[in-house]
Amino acid sequence: MAGDTLHLRLLDRLGTDHRAPKTIRALVIAPVETDGRVVAPPGSLVTGYVTGAGMEHNRGKRHWIGLQLDSVSIPVGDSTTDSLHAGIALRIAAVDDARESIDPIGRIAGPPIPSIVRSKKDWAILVLGVFHPVGALVLAATLEGENRERHRKVALNAGTELTAFVTAGTTLARWPRWTPPPPITAGVNPDSIAALSPLHATLRTGGPPGDVISLALIGSAAQVDSAFAAAGYTRAVPMSLRSDFVTFVKAAAGKGYEAQPMSELALDRRAPDREYEKVADTFAKRHHLRMWRWPAGTSTTGDSTLWLVAATHDVGVMFLTKQHTFTHRVDPNIDDERDKVVSDLVAANAVAAMSYARREAPAAGATVNGGRAPAVTDWRMAVVALK
């Protein structure tokens, strides 16, 4: 298992106010494979402890916290009481938010004192203020909030996601018997869904094609809501003066807003029926998805309801010159977000069956960030039947 990557979700709050040794638990949320076999299925429990916390004396003077994860409990059968325990050596590689990072010796560190960001901030506000004074005010408050939070102590809430890698192999007494959900064989044809579904959502105001439709879910509205709640997602609130104001206040405080609104995309000129997100500790980064009943007007109560989904990962903020405002910047590797949503639903034990169906790639390909960058995709759609 040495070198394998683990995707984890904290079950306990982790912060620099914890005295060592503070026990910390994290859930494995994506299967870990070695030599073609799953050695740590979703639902495995990793435990460890806080080794120390403090603040750097030089350089960025960042707050930091050390975390040692050294034990794993792996379910090996269908029984919840049947599991095996093993020692493991993990090193944290990344924190899934826009604030914390990993220092050279593997500690989780807060942001450093700003340097070049400060001068860029002044220029951005100056340029934006010429075209859009209100946008400049929001941007100034957002960046000032981030600046003021530079020395806030590291505080990661339960639900925060981490990436870690195994630094030393371990021996398992036996193999887990976990298998992924089976392929879809009855009720619907994944290939037909992929062939007949639109490729893109679009902006209501027109322009280049928007987010790629990369997933299809089969299930009632109640099943959808239950599955995403179990997977740690939050429903986004509609765009309004109030929600924009709350987003502004949270951003000015250097915090994320778990239900922050999304810009409107349309499918067949319709607004999304559902919007879900996982917002990190700041305004700049989040996982989010929009979904539409397909076709329009179908019932939401039946367990065969079809939902088309566009999922993207916001990783930063960028300025839109034509619109004279700013928006989130999307990771071009859109398949990563499709697969993350699937893994999250599988880890939540919400998937009855799933298949991947290939789509016909358009000659023009696909782009993200308003046409500024090509999307990286294999043009497969994940079709997931919910429990």
C-alpha positions as CSV (number, residue, x, y, z in Angstrom):
1,M,0.0,0.0,0.0
2,A,3.0,2.3,0.2
3,G,2.4,5.3,-2.2
4,D,-1.4,4.7,-2.3
5,T,-3.6,7.8,-2.0
6,L,-6.4,8.0,0.5
7,H,-9.3,10.5,0.3
8,L,-10.6,11.2,3.8
9,R,-13.4,13.1,5.4
10,L,-12.9,14.3,9.0
11,L,-15.3,13.0,11.6
12,D,-14.0,15.3,14.3
13,R,-13.1,18.9,14.4
14,L,-9.4,19.6,14.1
15,G,-7.9,22.8,15.3
16,T,-4.8,24.5,16.7
17,D,-6.6,24.9,20.0
18,H,-6.4,21.2,20.6
19,R,-3.8,20.0,23.0
20,A,-1.8,17.0,22.0
21,P,-2.6,14.1,21.9
22,K,-6.1,14.8,20.7
23,T,-7.7,11.7,19.0
24,I,-8.9,12.4,15.4
25,R,-11.0,10.1,13.2
26,A,-11.5,10.3,9.4
27,L,-13.6,8.3,7.0
28,V,-12.2,6.8,3.8
29,I,-14.6,8.1,1.1
30,A,-13.1,6.5,-2.1
31,P,-11.9,3.0,-2.6
32,V,-8.1,2.4,-2.3
33,E,-6.8,-0.2,-4.7
34,T,-3.5,-2.1,-4.8
35,D,-2.7,-4.5,-7.6
36,G,-6.2,-4.4,-8.9
37,R,-7.8,-5.3,-5.5
38,V,-9.6,-2.9,-3.1
39,V,-7.7,-2.9,0.2
40,A,-9.5,-0.1,1.9
41,P,-13.2,0.3,0.8
42,P,-15.3,3.4,1.4
43,G,-16.4,3.4,5.0
44,S,-13.0,2.4,6.4
45,L,-12.1,4.3,9.5
46,V,-8.7,6.0,9.9
47,T,-7.7,7.2,13.4
48,G,-4.7,9.2,14.8
49,Y,-3.9,12.1,17.0
50,V,-2.7,15.7,17.1
51,T,1.0,15.8,17.6
52,G,1.4,19.5,18.2
53,A,0.4,23.0,17.2
54,G,2.0,26.4,17.1
55,M,3.0,29.3,14.9
56,E,6.1,29.8,12.7
57,H,8.7,32.2,14.1
58,N,9.8,33.4,10.6
59,R,8.7,33.2,7.0
60,G,5.0,33.6,6.8
61,K,4.4,33.2,10.5
62,R,1.6,30.7,9.8
63,H,-0.3,28.8,12.4
64,W,0.2,25.1,12.0
65,I,-1.0,21.8,13.4
66,G,0.6,18.4,13.2
67,L,-1.6,15.3,12.6
68,Q,-0.4,11.7,12.8
69,L,-2.8,9.1,11.3
70,D,-1.5,5.6,12.3
71,S,-4.4,3.1,12.4
72,V,-7.1,1.9,10.0
73,S,-10.2,-0.2,10.6
74,I,-11.4,-2.0,7.5
75,P,-14.8,-3.7,7.0
76,V,-14.2,-7.1,5.5
77,G,-17.7,-8.3,5.0
78,D,-21.3,-7.4,5.0
79,S,-21.5,-7.3,8.8
80,T,-20.9,-4.0,10.5
81,T,-19.1,-5.8,13.3
82,D,-16.7,-7.7,11.1
83,S,-13.6,-5.6,10.5
84,L,-9.9,-5.9,10.7
85,H,-7.4,-3.4,12.2
86,A,-4.0,-2.6,11.0
87,G,-1.3,0.0,11.7
88,I,-0.7,2.4,8.9
89,A,1.7,5.4,8.2
90,L,0.0,8.3,6.4
91,R,1.2,11.8,5.4
92,I,-1.3,14.5,4.8
93,A,-0.9,15.8,1.2
94,A,-3.7,18.4,0.9
95,V,-6.6,20.0,2.6
96,D,-9.7,20.5,0.3
97,D,-10.2,24.2,1.0
98,A,-8.7,27.5,-0.3
99,R,-7.0,28.5,3.0
100,E,-4.9,25.8,4.5
101,S,-1.9,24.1,2.8
102,I,0.7,21.5,3.8
103,D,4.1,22.7,4.8
104,P,7.4,21.0,3.8
105,I,7.3,18.7,6.9
106,G,3.7,17.6,6.5
107,R,2.0,19.9,8.9
108,I,-1.4,21.6,8.1
109,A,-0.6,25.3,7.9
110,G,-2.8,28.4,7.6
111,P,-2.1,31.1,5.0
112,P,1.1,33.2,5.3
113,I,1.3,36.9,5.5
114,P,0.2,38.2,2.0
115,S,3.0,39.5,-0.3
116,I,2.3,39.9,-4.0
117,V,-1.4,39.4,-3.4
118,R,-1.6,42.8,-1.7
119,S,-0.3,44.7,-4.8
120,K,-2.5,42.6,-7.1
121,K,-5.5,43.3,-4.9
122,D,-5.0,47.1,-5.3
123,W,-4.7,46.8,-9.1
124,A,-7.7,44.5,-9.4
125,I,-9.9,46.8,-7.3
126,L,-8.8,49.9,-9.3
127,V,-9.5,48.3,-12.7
128,L,-12.8,46.8,-11.5
129,G,-13.9,50.1,-9.9
130,V,-13.7,51.9,-13.3
131,F,-16.3,49.6,-14.8
132,H,-18.3,48.2,-11.8
133,P,-18.1,50.2,-8.6
134,V,-20.4,47.7,-6.7
135,G,-18.3,44.8,-7.9
136,A,-15.1,46.6,-6.7
137,L,-16.6,47.1,-3.3
138,V,-17.5,43.4,-3.0
139,L,-14.0,42.3,-4.2
140,A,-12.3,44.7,-1.8
141,A,-14.3,43.4,1.1
142,T,-13.7,39.8,0.1
143,L,-9.9,40.2,-0.2
144,E,-9.7,42.3,2.9
145,G,-11.6,39.6,4.8
146,E,-9.1,37.0,3.5
147,N,-6.3,39.3,4.5
148,R,-7.6,39.8,8.1
149,E,-8.0,36.0,8.4
150,R,-4.3,35.3,7.6
151,H,-3.5,34.8,11.2
152,R,-6.6,33.0,12.3
153,K,-5.7,29.7,13.9
154,V,-6.2,26.5,11.8
155,A,-9.8,25.2,12.4
156,L,-11.1,22.4,10.3
157,N,-14.7,21.3,11.0
158,A,-16.0,17.8,10.8
159,G,-16.7,17.1,7.2
160,T,-13.6,18.8,5.9
161,E,-11.9,16.6,3.3
162,L,-8.2,15.6,3.2
163,T,-5.9,13.8,0.9
164,A,-3.2,11.6,2.4
165,F,-0.7,9.1,1.0
166,V,0.7,5.9,2.6
167,T,4.4,6.3,3.5
168,A,5.0,2.7,4.7
169,G,3.2,-0.5,3.7
170,T,1.1,-2.6,6.1
171,T,0.1,-6.2,6.1
172,L,-3.5,-7.2,6.2
173,A,-4.6,-10.4,7.8
174,R,-7.2,-11.0,5.1
175,W,-8.6,-9.3,2.1
176,P,-11.8,-7.1,2.3
177,R,-14.7,-8.5,0.3
178,W,-16.0,-5.1,-0.8
179,T,-17.2,-4.7,-4.4
180,P,-18.5,-1.6,-6.1
181,P,-22.2,-1.3,-6.9
182,P,-23.2,-3.5,-9.8
183,P,-23.8,-2.2,-13.4
184,I,-27.3,-1.1,-14.4
185,T,-28.9,-4.1,-16.1
186,A,-32.7,-3.4,-15.8
187,G,-35.1,-0.5,-16.0
188,V,-33.1,1.9,-18.1
189,N,-30.4,1.8,-20.8
190,P,-27.4,3.9,-19.8
191,D,-26.2,4.1,-23.5
192,S,-29.6,5.5,-24.6
193,I,-29.6,8.1,-21.7
194,A,-26.1,9.2,-22.8
195,A,-27.0,9.4,-26.4
196,L,-30.2,11.4,-26.0
197,S,-29.1,13.8,-23.2
198,P,-27.9,17.3,-24.1
199,L,-24.1,17.8,-23.9
200,H,-24.1,21.2,-22.2
201,A,-26.0,23.6,-20.0
202,T,-26.0,27.2,-21.1
203,L,-26.1,30.7,-19.7
204,R,-29.6,32.2,-19.8
205,T,-28.1,35.2,-21.5
206,G,-26.4,33.0,-24.2
207,G,-22.7,32.9,-25.0
208,P,-20.5,29.8,-25.3
209,P,-21.7,26.4,-24.1
210,G,-21.7,26.1,-20.3
211,D,-21.0,23.1,-18.0
212,V,-20.9,19.6,-19.4
213,I,-23.7,17.2,-18.5
214,S,-21.5,14.5,-17.1
215,L,-23.9,12.5,-14.8
216,A,-27.4,11.1,-14.8
217,L,-29.2,10.1,-11.6
218,I,-32.2,7.8,-11.4
219,G,-34.4,8.2,-8.3
220,S,-37.1,10.2,-6.7
221,A,-36.6,13.7,-5.3
222,A,-36.6,12.3,-1.8
223,Q,-33.9,9.7,-2.7
224,V,-31.8,12.5,-4.3
225,D,-32.1,14.8,-1.2
226,S,-31.4,11.9,1.2
227,A,-28.3,10.7,-0.9
228,F,-26.7,14.1,-1.1
229,A,-27.4,14.9,2.6
230,A,-25.7,11.6,3.6
231,A,-22.8,12.5,1.3
232,G,-22.2,15.8,3.0
233,Y,-23.7,18.2,0.5
234,T,-25.8,21.3,1.2
235,R,-28.7,22.7,-0.9
236,A,-27.8,26.1,-2.4
237,V,-30.2,29.0,-1.8
238,P,-31.6,30.8,-4.8
239,M,-29.9,34.0,-6.0
240,S,-31.5,37.1,-4.3
241,L,-30.5,40.3,-2.8
242,R,-30.5,38.7,0.7
243,S,-28.3,35.6,-0.4
244,D,-25.9,37.9,-2.2
245,F,-25.6,40.0,0.9
246,V,-25.0,37.0,3.2
247,T,-22.3,35.8,0.7
248,F,-20.7,39.2,0.8
249,V,-20.7,39.3,4.7
250,K,-19.2,35.8,4.9
251,A,-16.6,36.6,2.3
252,A,-15.7,39.8,4.1
253,A,-15.1,37.7,7.2
254,G,-12.9,35.3,5.3
255,K,-15.4,32.4,5.6
256,G,-17.3,30.2,3.4
257,Y,-21.1,30.2,3.1
258,E,-22.4,26.6,3.0
259,A,-25.5,27.5,1.1
260,Q,-24.1,30.3,-1.1
261,P,-26.1,30.8,-4.4
262,M,-24.9,29.7,-7.8
263,S,-25.0,31.6,-11.0
264,E,-27.9,30.5,-13.2
265,L,-27.3,27.9,-16.0
266,A,-30.2,26.6,-18.1
267,L,-30.9,23.3,-19.7
268,D,-33.5,23.6,-22.5
269,R,-34.1,27.2,-21.2
270,R,-35.0,25.8,-17.7
271,A,-33.4,26.7,-14.4
272,P,-32.0,23.8,-12.3
273,D,-34.5,21.8,-10.2
274,R,-31.8,21.1,-7.6
275,E,-28.4,22.6,-6.7
276,Y,-26.0,21.1,-4.2
277,E,-22.6,22.1,-3.0
278,K,-19.7,21.4,-0.6
279,V,-18.3,24.8,0.3
280,A,-14.8,25.0,1.8
281,D,-13.6,27.4,4.5
282,T,-13.5,30.4,2.1
283,F,-15.6,31.9,-0.7
284,A,-13.1,30.9,-3.4
285,K,-13.4,27.1,-3.5
286,R,-16.3,24.7,-3.6
287,H,-17.6,21.5,-5.2
288,H,-21.0,22.1,-6.7
289,L,-23.5,20.6,-9.1
290,R,-26.8,21.5,-10.8
291,M,-29.5,19.0,-11.8
292,W,-32.6,19.0,-14.0
293,R,-35.5,16.6,-14.3
294,W,-35.4,15.1,-17.8
295,P,-37.5,15.5,-19.7
296,A,-39.3,18.6,-18.2
297,G,-42.5,18.0,-16.4
298,T,-41.9,14.5,-15.3
299,S,-42.9,13.4,-11.8
300,T,-40.3,13.7,-9.0
301,T,-42.0,11.1,-6.8
302,G,-41.2,8.0,-8.8
303,D,-37.9,6.1,-8.2
304,S,-37.4,6.0,-12.0
305,T,-37.2,9.8,-12.3
306,L,-34.2,10.8,-14.5
307,W,-32.0,13.8,-13.4
308,L,-29.3,15.3,-15.6
309,V,-26.3,16.7,-13.7
310,A,-23.5,19.2,-14.4
311,A,-20.8,19.1,-11.8
312,T,-17.8,21.4,-11.5
313,H,-15.1,22.2,-9.0
314,D,-14.6,25.9,-8.2
315,V,-10.9,26.5,-7.4
316,G,-10.5,30.3,-7.4
317,V,-11.9,33.6,-8.5
318,M,-11.5,35.4,-11.9
319,F,-12.5,38.7,-13.4
320,L,-14.9,38.9,-16.4
321,T,-14.0,41.8,-18.5
322,K,-17.1,41.9,-20.7
323,Q,-19.5,41.5,-17.8
324,H,-17.4,43.9,-15.6
325,T,-17.6,41.5,-12.6
326,F,-15.9,38.4,-11.2
327,T,-16.9,34.8,-10.9
328,H,-15.5,31.5,-9.8
329,R,-12.7,29.8,-11.8
330,V,-13.4,26.1,-12.6
331,D,-11.0,23.2,-12.7
332,P,-10.7,22.1,-16.3
333,N,-10.4,18.4,-15.3
334,I,-14.2,18.0,-15.2
335,D,-14.1,14.2,-15.0
336,D,-12.5,14.4,-11.6
337,E,-15.6,16.2,-10.3
338,R,-17.9,13.7,-12.0
339,D,-16.0,10.8,-10.3
340,K,-15.9,12.6,-7.0
341,V,-19.7,12.9,-6.9
342,V,-20.0,9.2,-7.7
343,S,-17.5,8.3,-5.0
344,D,-19.3,10.5,-2.5
345,L,-22.6,8.8,-3.2
346,V,-21.1,5.3,-3.1
347,A,-19.4,6.1,0.3
348,A,-22.8,7.3,1.6
349,N,-24.2,3.9,0.7
350,A,-26.7,5.6,-1.6
351,V,-26.0,3.8,-4.9
352,A,-27.9,0.7,-6.0
353,A,-26.2,0.3,-9.4
354,M,-24.1,2.4,-11.7
355,S,-22.6,2.4,-15.2
356,Y,-20.5,4.6,-17.4
357,A,-21.7,5.3,-20.9
358,R,-19.6,6.9,-23.7
359,R,-20.9,10.0,-25.5
360,E,-20.1,11.3,-28.9
361,A,-17.6,14.1,-28.5
362,P,-18.5,17.3,-30.4
363,A,-16.0,18.5,-33.0
364,A,-15.6,21.8,-31.0
365,G,-14.8,19.9,-27.8
366,A,-15.8,21.6,-24.5
367,T,-14.5,24.6,-22.6
368,V,-14.7,26.0,-19.1
369,N,-14.3,29.5,-17.6
370,G,-16.4,31.2,-20.2
371,G,-14.5,29.6,-23.1
372,R,-11.0,30.6,-21.7
373,A,-9.7,27.0,-21.3
374,P,-10.4,23.6,-22.9
375,A,-12.2,21.1,-20.6
376,V,-10.4,17.8,-20.0
377,T,-12.9,14.9,-20.4
378,D,-13.2,11.4,-21.7
379,W,-16.8,12.1,-22.7
380,R,-18.3,9.4,-20.6
381,M,-21.5,9.9,-18.6
382,A,-21.9,8.3,-15.2
383,V,-25.4,6.9,-14.8
384,V,-26.3,6.1,-11.2
385,A,-29.4,4.4,-9.8
386,L,-30.0,5.5,-6.2
387,K,-31.3,3.4,-3.4
